[in-house]
């Protein structure tokens, strides 16, 4: 599985830690930045290219977006049509978001989620698979229709 990862200054340290762990675990990781710690950089500059890569598919299967709280990264990622991002703070949501809602971007807060928990959440997110049950697909079709409606 190919993973994309992005963060601003608020999530930079956690991004570096998770990138190393992902590579050690055998994942191919594409880093969308920030590539150095720069106080005052802006999460959309890194999260939006990640989100677009996830939607295009091919190279990036799923994304991890990190900012200080995870909220801004989640807001920015969800502005990209086809992204289903959520701020994750617990293990149930890390896998359920994929299984039921086909979540393709997980957002974390670098200032509020410690590395050990973040790594556990990432592993649950990446090992989960969309169930594809009729009720889940029906709900996602409604979300996709809403995205199309908002574009026009």
Phi and psi restraints in degrees (value plus and minus 20) as a CYANA .aco file:
   2 UNK   PHI    -122.2   -82.2
   2 UNK   PSI     106.7   146.7
   3 UNK   PHI    -133.9   -93.9
   3 UNK   PSI     116.9   156.9
   4 UNK   PHI    -124.4   -84.4
   4 UNK   PSI     125.8   165.8
   5 UNK   PHI    -159.6  -119.6
   5 UNK   PSI     123.2   163.2
   6 UNK   PHI    -170.1  -130.1
   6 UNK   PSI     129.7   169.7
   7 UNK   PHI    -177.9  -137.9
   7 UNK   PSI     139.5   179.5
   8 UNK   PHI    -117.3   -77.3
   8 UNK   PSI    -186.6  -146.6
   9 UNK   PHI     -80.5   -40.5
   9 UNK   PSI     -52.9   -12.9
  10 UNK   PHI     -89.0   -49.0
  10 UNK   PSI     -42.9    -2.9
  11 UNK   PHI    -135.3   -95.3
  11 UNK   PSI     -13.6    26.4
  12 UNK   PHI     -78.6   -38.6
  12 UNK   PSI     -69.2   -29.2
  13 UNK   PHI     -82.4   -42.4
  13 UNK   PSI     -65.0   -25.0
  14 UNK   PHI     -83.5   -43.5
  14 UNK   PSI     -58.9   -18.9
  15 UNK   PHI     -80.8   -40.8
  15 UNK   PSI     -64.4   -24.4
  16 UNK   PHI     -81.2   -41.2
  16 UNK   PSI     -63.7   -23.7
  17 UNK   PHI     -84.8   -44.8
  17 UNK   PSI     -65.8   -25.8
  18 UNK   PHI     -88.1   -48.1
  18 UNK   PSI     -57.2   -17.2
  19 UNK   PHI     -80.0   -40.0
  19 UNK   PSI     -65.0   -25.0
  20 UNK   PHI     -82.4   -42.4
  20 UNK   PSI     -64.4   -24.4
  21 UNK   PHI     -85.1   -45.1
  21 UNK   PSI     -61.7   -21.7
  22 UNK   PHI     -81.7   -41.7
  22 UNK   PSI     -65.1   -25.1
  23 UNK   PHI     -84.2   -44.2
  23 UNK   PSI     -60.9   -20.9
  24 UNK   PHI     -81.7   -41.7
  24 UNK   PSI     -55.2   -15.2
  25 UNK   PHI     -98.9   -58.9
  25 UNK   PSI     -23.1    16.9
  26 UNK   PHI      78.4   118.4
  26 UNK   PSI     -13.3    26.7
  27 UNK   PHI    -101.3   -61.3
  27 UNK   PSI     127.8   167.8
  28 UNK   PHI    -107.0   -67.0
  28 UNK   PSI     105.1   145.1
  29 UNK   PHI    -139.6   -99.6
  29 UNK   PSI     109.0   149.0
  30 UNK   PHI    -128.2   -88.2
  30 UNK   PSI     102.0   142.0
  31 UNK   PHI    -115.9   -75.9
  31 UNK   PSI      96.8   136.8
  32 UNK   PHI    -111.1   -71.1
  32 UNK   PSI     -12.8    27.2
  33 UNK   PHI      77.1   117.1
  33 UNK   PSI     155.4   195.4
  34 UNK   PHI     -84.2   -44.2
  34 UNK   PSI     126.5   166.5
  35 UNK   PHI    -115.8   -75.8
  35 UNK   PSI     -27.3    12.7
  36 UNK   PHI    -170.5  -130.5
  36 UNK   PSI     136.4   176.4
  37 UNK   PHI     -96.5   -56.5
  37 UNK   PSI      91.7   131.7
  38 UNK   PHI    -148.0  -108.0
  38 UNK   PSI      86.4   126.4
  39 UNK   PHI     -78.9   -38.9
  39 UNK   PSI     115.1   155.1
  40 UNK   PHI      69.8   109.8
  40 UNK   PSI     -16.5    23.5
  41 UNK   PHI     -91.5   -51.5
  41 UNK   PSI     151.6   191.6
  42 UNK   PHI    -139.4   -99.4
  42 UNK   PSI     105.1   145.1
  43 UNK   PHI     -75.3   -35.3
  43 UNK   PSI     -55.9   -15.9
  44 UNK   PHI     -80.2   -40.2
  44 UNK   PSI     -49.8    -9.8
  45 UNK   PHI     -82.5   -42.5
  45 UNK   PSI     -44.0    -4.0
  46 UNK   PHI    -129.8   -89.8
  46 UNK   PSI     -57.7   -17.7
  47 UNK   PHI     -92.5   -52.5
  47 UNK   PSI     -59.9   -19.9
  48 UNK   PHI     -83.9   -43.9
  48 UNK   PSI     -66.3   -26.3
  49 UNK   PHI     -80.2   -40.2
  49 UNK   PSI     -57.2   -17.2
  50 UNK   PHI     -81.1   -41.1
  50 UNK   PSI     -69.6   -29.6
  51 UNK   PHI     -79.7   -39.7
  51 UNK   PSI     -62.3   -22.3
  52 UNK   PHI     -83.9   -43.9
  52 UNK   PSI     -57.5   -17.5
  53 UNK   PHI     -86.2   -46.2
  53 UNK   PSI     -58.1   -18.1
  54 UNK   PHI     -83.9   -43.9
  54 UNK   PSI     -63.5   -23.5
  55 UNK   PHI     -85.6   -45.6
  55 UNK   PSI     -59.8   -19.8
  56 UNK   PHI     -84.1   -44.1
  56 UNK   PSI     -49.9    -9.9
  57 UNK   PHI      51.6    91.6
  57 UNK   PSI    -185.0  -145.0
  58 UNK   PHI      59.4    99.4
  58 UNK   PSI    -104.0   -64.0
  59 UNK   PHI     -96.9   -56.9
  59 UNK   PSI     -63.4   -23.4
  60 UNK   PHI    -130.2   -90.2
  60 UNK   PSI     104.7   144.7
  61 UNK   PHI    -108.0   -68.0
  61 UNK   PSI     -67.3   -27.3
  62 UNK   PHI    -161.2  -121.2
  62 UNK   PSI     140.8   180.8
  63 UNK   PHI    -145.2  -105.2
  63 UNK   PSI     131.8   171.8
  64 UNK   PHI    -141.5  -101.5
  64 UNK   PSI     101.6   141.6
  65 UNK   PHI    -139.7   -99.7
  65 UNK   PSI     107.8   147.8
  66 UNK   PHI    -151.3  -111.3
  66 UNK   PSI     111.7   151.7
  67 UNK   PHI    -155.9  -115.9
  67 UNK   PSI    -186.6  -146.6
  68 UNK   PHI     -78.9   -38.9
  68 UNK   PSI     -71.9   -31.9
  69 UNK   PHI    -122.4   -82.4
  69 UNK   PSI     -39.9     0.1
  70 UNK   PHI      72.5   112.5
  70 UNK   PSI     -37.3     2.7
  71 UNK   PHI     -88.6   -48.6
  71 UNK   PSI     -71.1   -31.1
  72 UNK   PHI     -80.8   -40.8
  72 UNK   PSI     -62.3   -22.3
  73 UNK   PHI     -80.3   -40.3
  73 UNK   PSI     -59.6   -19.6
  74 UNK   PHI     -87.4   -47.4
  74 UNK   PSI     -64.2   -24.2
  75 UNK   PHI     -80.1   -40.1
  75 UNK   PSI     -68.1   -28.1
  76 UNK   PHI     -83.6   -43.6
  76 UNK   PSI     -65.8   -25.8
  77 UNK   PHI     -80.6   -40.6
  77 UNK   PSI     -60.6   -20.6
  78 UNK   PHI     -92.8   -52.8
  78 UNK   PSI     -27.0    13.0
  79 UNK   PHI     -97.6   -57.6
  79 UNK   PSI     -34.2     5.8
  80 UNK   PHI    -109.8   -69.8
  80 UNK   PSI      98.5   138.5
  81 UNK   PHI     -77.8   -37.8
  81 UNK   PSI     109.5   149.5
  82 UNK   PHI      79.6   119.6
  82 UNK   PSI     -31.1     8.9
  83 UNK   PHI    -106.7   -66.7
  83 UNK   PSI     118.3   158.3
  84 UNK   PHI    -145.1  -105.1
  84 UNK   PSI      69.0   109.0
  85 UNK   PHI    -126.6   -86.6
  85 UNK   PSI     129.2   169.2
  86 UNK   PHI    -166.1  -126.1
  86 UNK   PSI     126.0   166.0
  87 UNK   PHI     -99.4   -59.4
  87 UNK   PSI      99.7   139.7
  88 UNK   PHI    -132.7   -92.7
  88 UNK   PSI     110.4   150.4
  89 UNK   PHI    -150.6  -110.6
  89 UNK   PSI     -21.1    18.9
  90 UNK   PHI    -161.0  -121.0
  90 UNK   PSI     137.2   177.2
  91 UNK   PHI     -87.9   -47.9
  91 UNK   PSI     -56.8   -16.8
  92 UNK   PHI     -80.0   -40.0
  92 UNK   PSI     -69.4   -29.4
  93 UNK   PHI     -85.6   -45.6
  93 UNK   PSI     -49.6    -9.6
  94 UNK   PHI     -81.5   -41.5
  94 UNK   PSI     -58.3   -18.3
  95 UNK   PHI    -116.9   -76.9
  95 UNK   PSI     -56.0   -16.0
  96 UNK   PHI     -84.5   -44.5
  96 UNK   PSI     -54.9   -14.9
  97 UNK   PHI     -80.7   -40.7
  97 UNK   PSI     -52.2   -12.2
  98 UNK   PHI    -101.9   -61.9
  98 UNK   PSI     -68.1   -28.1
  99 UNK   PHI     -81.1   -41.1
  99 UNK   PSI     -62.0   -22.0
 100 UNK   PHI    -120.6   -80.6
 100 UNK   PSI     -54.3   -14.3
 101 UNK   PHI    -135.3   -95.3
 101 UNK   PSI     -15.5    24.5
 102 UNK   PHI      33.4    73.4
 102 UNK   PSI      20.0    60.0
 103 UNK   PHI     -77.1   -37.1
 103 UNK   PSI     111.3   151.3
 104 UNK   PHI    -136.9   -96.9
 104 UNK   PSI     -27.5    12.5
 105 UNK   PHI    -153.9  -113.9
 105 UNK   PSI     105.0   145.0
 106 UNK   PHI    -124.0   -84.0
 106 UNK   PSI     112.4   152.4
 107 UNK   PHI    -129.3   -89.3
 107 UNK   PSI     120.9   160.9
 108 UNK   PHI    -152.9  -112.9
 108 UNK   PSI     134.8   174.8
 109 UNK   PHI    -123.8   -83.8
 109 UNK   PSI      93.3   133.3
 110 UNK   PHI     -86.1   -46.1
 110 UNK   PSI     -42.3    -2.3
 111 UNK   PHI    -115.7   -75.7
 111 UNK   PSI     -28.1    11.9
 112 UNK   PHI    -143.8  -103.8
 112 UNK   PSI     -33.7     6.3
 113 UNK   PHI    -139.4   -99.4
 113 UNK   PSI      99.3   139.3
 114 UNK   PHI     -90.9   -50.9
 114 UNK   PSI     142.6   182.6
 115 UNK   PHI     -78.7   -38.7
 115 UNK   PSI     -67.2   -27.2
 116 UNK   PHI     -78.6   -38.6
 116 UNK   PSI     -67.0   -27.0
 117 UNK   PHI     -85.8   -45.8
 117 UNK   PSI     -64.4   -24.4
 118 UNK   PHI     -77.3   -37.3
 118 UNK   PSI     -63.7   -23.7
 119 UNK   PHI     -83.9   -43.9
 119 UNK   PSI     -61.0   -21.0
 120 UNK   PHI     -81.7   -41.7
 120 UNK   PSI     -64.0   -24.0
 121 UNK   PHI     -83.9   -43.9
 121 UNK   PSI     -62.2   -22.2
 122 UNK   PHI     -81.2   -41.2
 122 UNK   PSI     -64.0   -24.0
 123 UNK   PHI     -83.0   -43.0
 123 UNK   PSI     -60.0   -20.0
 124 UNK   PHI     -86.5   -46.5
 124 UNK   PSI     -62.4   -22.4
 125 UNK   PHI     -80.1   -40.1
 125 UNK   PSI     -66.2   -26.2
 126 UNK   PHI     -95.5   -55.5
 126 UNK   PSI     -44.9    -4.9
 127 UNK   PHI    -109.4   -69.4
 127 UNK   PSI     -29.5    10.5
 128 UNK   PHI    -101.0   -61.0
 128 UNK   PSI     134.1   174.1
 129 UNK   PHI    -153.0  -113.0
 129 UNK   PSI     122.5   162.5
 130 UNK   PHI     -83.3   -43.3
 130 UNK   PSI     109.3   149.3
 131 UNK   PHI     -91.9   -51.9
 131 UNK   PSI     -53.0   -13.0
 132 UNK   PHI      52.5    92.5
 132 UNK   PSI      -6.3    33.7
 133 UNK   PHI     -80.9   -40.9
 133 UNK   PSI     134.6   174.6
 134 UNK   PHI     -74.1   -34.1
 134 UNK   PSI     -63.9   -23.9
 135 UNK   PHI     -85.8   -45.8
 135 UNK   PSI     -53.9   -13.9
 136 UNK   PHI     -92.6   -52.6
 136 UNK   PSI     -62.5   -22.5
 137 UNK   PHI     -84.9   -44.9
 137 UNK   PSI     -59.6   -19.6
 138 UNK   PHI     -80.9   -40.9
 138 UNK   PSI     -63.7   -23.7
 139 UNK   PHI     -85.8   -45.8
 139 UNK   PSI     -61.8   -21.8
 140 UNK   PHI     -86.6   -46.6
 140 UNK   PSI     -53.6   -13.6
 141 UNK   PHI     -84.0   -44.0
 141 UNK   PSI     -56.0   -16.0
 142 UNK   PHI     -87.0   -47.0
 142 UNK   PSI     -59.0   -19.0
 143 UNK   PHI     -85.4   -45.4
 143 UNK   PSI     -63.9   -23.9
 144 UNK   PHI     -82.2   -42.2
 144 UNK   PSI     -59.5   -19.5
 145 UNK   PHI     -84.2   -44.2
 145 UNK   PSI     -58.7   -18.7
 146 UNK   PHI     -83.6   -43.6
 146 UNK   PSI     -60.8   -20.8
 147 UNK   PHI     -81.4   -41.4
 147 UNK   PSI     -63.3   -23.3
 148 UNK   PHI     -83.3   -43.3
 148 UNK   PSI     -61.7   -21.7
 149 UNK   PHI     -83.4   -43.4
 149 UNK   PSI     -61.6   -21.6
 150 UNK   PHI     -88.1   -48.1
 150 UNK   PSI     -47.1    -7.1
 151 UNK   PHI     -91.7   -51.7
 151 UNK   PSI     -51.0   -11.0
